[in-house]
């Protein structure tokens, strides 16, 4: 179960890279790596927190779908809280090392927003 969450969070970085540009994709990757590392290091505490939170809100002990959602919510909450103190450092690092432009694709899907610098 935990491997699915880690993999899906890292896998979404590819989409960010294609759609939103290099800065956001690298920030997303850093966020997911930091959060994933914290979750792996404290996996037993995460499991305990999931069980306690599930009990608190009335989720059955065998309802693994909702427990999966609780874990993912806690996983992202820990990521946000852990990255907030470093946000200014991350912004400065990304501004110095990465461009912000999204790649221009030869064909733009009809459901996407136009990218101004690709005209």
QUIUR-V427227 format. One record per backbone hydrogen bond with DSSP energy under -0.5 kcal/mol. NH is the residue of the N-H (numbers start at 0). CO is the residue of the C=O. E is the energy in kcal/mol with one decimal. If there is no record, write none. Layout:
nh=NH co=CO e=E
nh=NH co=CO e=E
This chain:
nh=4 co=0 e=-1.5
nh=5 co=1 e=-2.5
nh=6 co=2 e=-2.6
nh=7 co=3 e=-2.6
nh=8 co=4 e=-2.3
nh=9 co=5 e=-2.1
nh=10 co=6 e=-2.6
nh=11 co=7 e=-1.6
nh=12 co=9 e=-1.1
nh=13 co=10 e=-1.1
nh=14 co=10 e=-0.7
nh=15 co=11 e=-1.8
nh=16 co=12 e=-2.3
nh=17 co=13 e=-2.1
nh=18 co=14 e=-2.3
nh=19 co=15 e=-2.2
nh=20 co=15 e=-0.9
nh=20 co=16 e=-0.6
nh=21 co=100 e=-0.8
nh=22 co=98 e=-0.9
nh=24 co=20 e=-1.8
nh=25 co=21 e=-2.7
nh=26 co=22 e=-2.6
nh=27 co=23 e=-2.7
nh=28 co=24 e=-2.5
nh=29 co=25 e=-2.7
nh=30 co=26 e=-2.7
nh=31 co=27 e=-2.5
nh=32 co=28 e=-2.6
nh=33 co=29 e=-2.7
nh=34 co=30 e=-2.7
nh=35 co=31 e=-2.6
nh=36 co=32 e=-2.3
nh=37 co=33 e=-2.3
nh=38 co=34 e=-2.5
nh=39 co=35 e=-2.4
nh=40 co=36 e=-2.5
nh=41 co=37 e=-2.0
nh=42 co=39 e=-1.1
nh=45 co=41 e=-2.4
nh=46 co=42 e=-2.5
nh=47 co=43 e=-2.2
nh=48 co=44 e=-2.7
nh=49 co=45 e=-2.7
nh=50 co=46 e=-2.3
nh=51 co=47 e=-2.7
nh=52 co=48 e=-2.8
nh=53 co=49 e=-2.7
nh=54 co=50 e=-2.4
nh=55 co=51 e=-2.5
nh=56 co=52 e=-2.0
nh=57 co=53 e=-0.6
nh=57 co=54 e=-0.8
nh=58 co=53 e=-3.2
nh=62 co=59 e=-1.7
nh=63 co=61 e=-1.4
nh=66 co=62 e=-1.8
nh=67 co=63 e=-2.0
nh=68 co=64 e=-1.6
nh=69 co=65 e=-2.4
nh=70 co=66 e=-2.7
nh=71 co=67 e=-2.5
nh=72 co=68 e=-2.3
nh=73 co=69 e=-2.7
nh=74 co=70 e=-3.0
nh=75 co=71 e=-2.3
nh=76 co=72 e=-2.4
nh=77 co=73 e=-2.8
nh=78 co=74 e=-1.7
nh=79 co=75 e=-2.4
nh=80 co=76 e=-2.5
nh=81 co=77 e=-2.5
nh=82 co=78 e=-1.8
nh=83 co=79 e=-1.8
nh=84 co=80 e=-0.6
nh=85 co=82 e=-1.1
nh=86 co=83 e=-1.4
nh=89 co=85 e=-2.5
nh=90 co=86 e=-2.4
nh=91 co=87 e=-2.3
nh=92 co=88 e=-2.4
nh=93 co=89 e=-2.6
nh=94 co=90 e=-2.5
nh=95 co=91 e=-1.7
nh=96 co=92 e=-1.6
nh=97 co=93 e=-2.4
nh=104 co=102 e=-0.6
nh=108 co=106 e=-0.5
nh=111 co=108 e=-1.7
nh=115 co=113 e=-0.7
nh=117 co=114 e=-2.1
nh=118 co=115 e=-1.2
